[in-house]
């Protein structure tokens, strides 16, 4: 199907690819849902390229097969699409963009405009249902983005567990381990956290932590202890409280950074809170909101209206407006 005919067909897609799962959304030209499909994770930071691209191909193959005969005579093919957007971690780097483009164009066969963006951008656009605004993500890792109406974006954080991820679940868990060892040696705030923290991590002493961190490091395993630290925080444990207060300051600083970078160019002052820490920890959600309102009182803080796959479809539509 030629480009003008593809435009009239009105099919667009948005692919949100995370580390644990991915979601493909297919919609019409008004972004009305036609079909959704979930698949395995396609984050290139978590899997090798062969695995990622095989999963991407499989996802589209399943979608084309499932849609066949439902919306038009004959099977659905890449030429039926007017636009698309792939939102995956790392898509702001030229190498990842080139590799994904090769798969989408040469292996799957898309000819339509396909926008490649980092997944927080799609989460921002979908979550706020707006082409501009800000997002603060706090899950296993952390990052903040601002996006202007013209598509310009700026970020703070998101450099991974060694260089960043401040205020994230990993950071909270790792600081709890690090500072619990210091506390055992009388070099930090006394805490009752140590026995349960060690048990959760599968170690029995501070010496065991050496092998845990340097021989069998597992970021997710450490990040999962953040909920335990939160339990001790709520019991009044001083060290756990201090760790979480530090996390609040770090998360707020990410937003302050991107807000300053955007300045007056950002007309929409809405901020989206996104991620597992906000979803599952009311204390943290409330504390971050309160601190943000103190330092950036003009902000309107939101929870998501839609998911990142919806946002990816909105971004796909932008390519048709340009």
N, C-alpha and C positions, 0 to 999 in steps of 0.2 A: 504494500500500500504506500503510495506517495505521501510526502509530508503534509500537503494540504488535506488529503483524505484522512490521514492519521489524526490531524487536528479536529476534523469533524467527528471522528469516532469517539473522541472525548475520553480515552483511557489514560490515566496517569498512575504512577506507582510511587510509593514511599517505602523504603527499606530501612528499618532501624536495627542496627546490628550491635548487640552487646557481647559481653564475655561469656554469659551463661545461656543466653537465648537470643533469637532474632525474630523480627516481626515484619512481614510484608503486607502492605495495605494497598489494594487496588481500588481506585475510585473513578467517578466520571469527572467531567470538566468542571462541575460545581463542587467537587470534593465530597460528593455523596458516596458513601461506602458501597462497593460492589462485592468485595471479597477480601478476607483476611486469612493469613496463614502464619503459623509460628514454626520456627525451626531452631536448630542448634546455634550456639554462639559463633560469631564470625569476627570477633575482635582480633585484628592482626597482632596485637600485643600479647594475646593469650594463646594463639595457635599458629602453626607454621603456615606459609602461604598456600601450599597445596591443599591443606585441610580447609582453609577459609574459602578458597575459590571453588572447591568441590561442593561445599555446602551452599554457596551462593547459587551455583548452577542448579543444584537439586531443588532449591527453594523455588526458583522460577519455573523449572520443569513441572513441578507439582502444581504450581498456580496455573500455568497454561493448560495443563491437562484437566484440572478441576473446572476451569472456566469454559472449556470447549463445549460448544452447542448451547451454553446457557445464555449468552448475550448476543450471539450472532451465528449465522450458519457457518459450520466448519470450525476448526480449532482456532484458538487465540494464539497469535504469534507476535514476536517483538515489533513488527511493523504496525501493529494495531495501536501502539502507544504514542501519545503526543508529547509526553514529557515524563521525567522520573527524577527521583532524588535518593541517593544512598547516604545514610548518616551512620558513620562508624568512627570509632576512636582512631585518631591519627590522620584523618582525611584533610588536615591542614598542612600535611607534608607532601611535597611533590612526588616522592617515590611511591608512596601508597596510592596517590591519585592516579599515577601512570599505570600501576599494576591493576587497580580496579577497573580503570577505563579499558584496558586490554581485554579483561574478562567480559565486561558488559558489551563491548563492541564486537570483538573478534570471536569470542566463544559462544555468547548468548545471541548476539545479533542485533542489538538495539541501534537504531539510526537516529532516534529522537534526541533532543537535548536532555542530558542527564547531569544534574548538579551533584557534586560530591562535597559533603560537609562533615565536620566533626559532630559526633552525636549530641553533645550538649546544645548545639545550635538548633537542631530539630526539636529537642526537648523544650527549649525556650519558646520557639515559635508555636509549637503545639500546645504547650502548657498554658501560655498566655493568650493563645488564639490571636496573636499579633505578630507583625513582622519586626517589631523592635521592643526592647526591654532588657531586663537583666535576669540571670539565673544563678543561683548558688546551689551547687550539688554537693551533698555530703552522704557518701555511702562508704564502701571499702576505701575509696580515695576521695579527693575533694578538688573542686575547681569552680571558678566563677567566670561568667562571660557577660559582656554587654553587646548588643547588636543594634545598630542604627537602622533607620528606615531604608537607607540605600544599600543595605547589605554589609556594610563595614562592621567588623567585629573586633573586639579586644578581649583579652583573657588575663586571668591571674591564677597562678597555681597550676595544678594538673601535671606536675613533673614526676609523679610516681613516688613510691614509698621511700626511696633514698634521698631524693632531692626536694620533695614536697609532700603532698597529701596532708597538709596541716589541718587539724580538726577532724580528720576522718576517723572511721572505725579502726582502721589499722593504726593510725597515729595514737589513738586513745589506748588501744590494747598494748602497743609496743611501749608507750610511756609508762603504762601500769607495770609492765614487767621490769623495765629499766629502773623505775623509781622504787618498786618493791624491793629489789635487790639493794639499792642504796639505803632504804629504810631498815632492812635487816642489819646493815652495818652502822646504823646510827647516823647516817648522812642525809636523811630526808624525813619528812613528816611521818610519825608513827601511824601504822595502818593495821587493820584486822584482815585485810584483803588477801594476804600472801597465801595461806593454805588453799583457799578455794581457787585462786588464780593459778597456782601451780598445778592443782588437780585438773583444772579445765585444759591446761596446756599439755598435760601428760608428763609432767616432770615432778621430781620430789625434792629438789634442792636448787640453790642458785647455780651450783656447778653444772647441773643438767641443762641449764638455760644456754650454756655455751654451744653445746651440740645442737640444740633446738634452733638457734639463730644461725650458726655458721656452717652446719652440716646438712640439716634437713629443713631449711627455711621454707615456710609456707605462709604467704601473706594473708590468705583468707583465714587460715587457722588462728592466727594472731588477731585478726580483725574481729573474729567472732567473740572474743573476750570482752569487747566493748560493752555488751549488754550486762555482763557480770559486774564490770566497774560501775555501770549505772545503778545496779541494785545496791551496791555499797554506798554510792553517792546518796541514794534515797534513804539509806539507813543512818546517814550523818557521818560517814567515814571521811575524815579530813583530807586524806590524800586523794581519795576518789573525787571528792568535791573540787579540789584544786586542779586535778587533771581535766575535769569537765569545764571548769571556768576558763582554763587555758584554751580548750578547744573552741569555746564560744568566741573568745577574743580572736583566735586565728581565723575562724570562719567569717567573722564580721570584717576582718582586715582584707579578705579577698574581695568582698563587695565594695568596700571603700576604695580599693585599688582600681577596679574597673569603672566605678562611678566617676572617679577623678579623671581617668583616661578618656571617658566619653564626654564629660563636661556638659556644656550647654547644647551640644549637638544631639544629645539623647532627649527627645521630647516626651517619650513615654517613661514615666517614673515607676513603672511596675516591676517588682522583683518576684521571681518564682523561687520557692523553696522546693527542692527536688532531691529524692534519694532516701535510702533506707533509714538513715539516722533520724530524719525528720518524720518519716512515716511511723516509726515504732518507738520514738522517745519523746513524749509530750513535754518533758522538762526541757530538753535541748531546743525543741521547736520554740517554746515560749521564751527561753532565755535569749536565743538568737534574735527573735522578733523584738524583744524589749531593748536589747543593745543597739540593734539597727535603728529603731525608732528614736533612740537617744542621739546617735551620731549622724543619721541621715533622716531627719523627720519628714522630709518630702516624699519618702518612699511609700508606695502602696504595695503591701506584701500579700502575695497570692499563693494558693495551692493550685495544682494543675486543673485546667479545664479539659484538656485532651492529652493523649500520649504522644510520644516522639514520632511514631509512624504517621499519625495524623499531621504532625508538624512537617514531616518530610514531604507529604503530599502538598501542603501549602507552599513549601519551597519549590517543589516541582512546577507548580502553577506560576511562580514568579518568572520562570524561564519563558513562559508564553506571553507574559506582559512586556518583556523587554524587547 
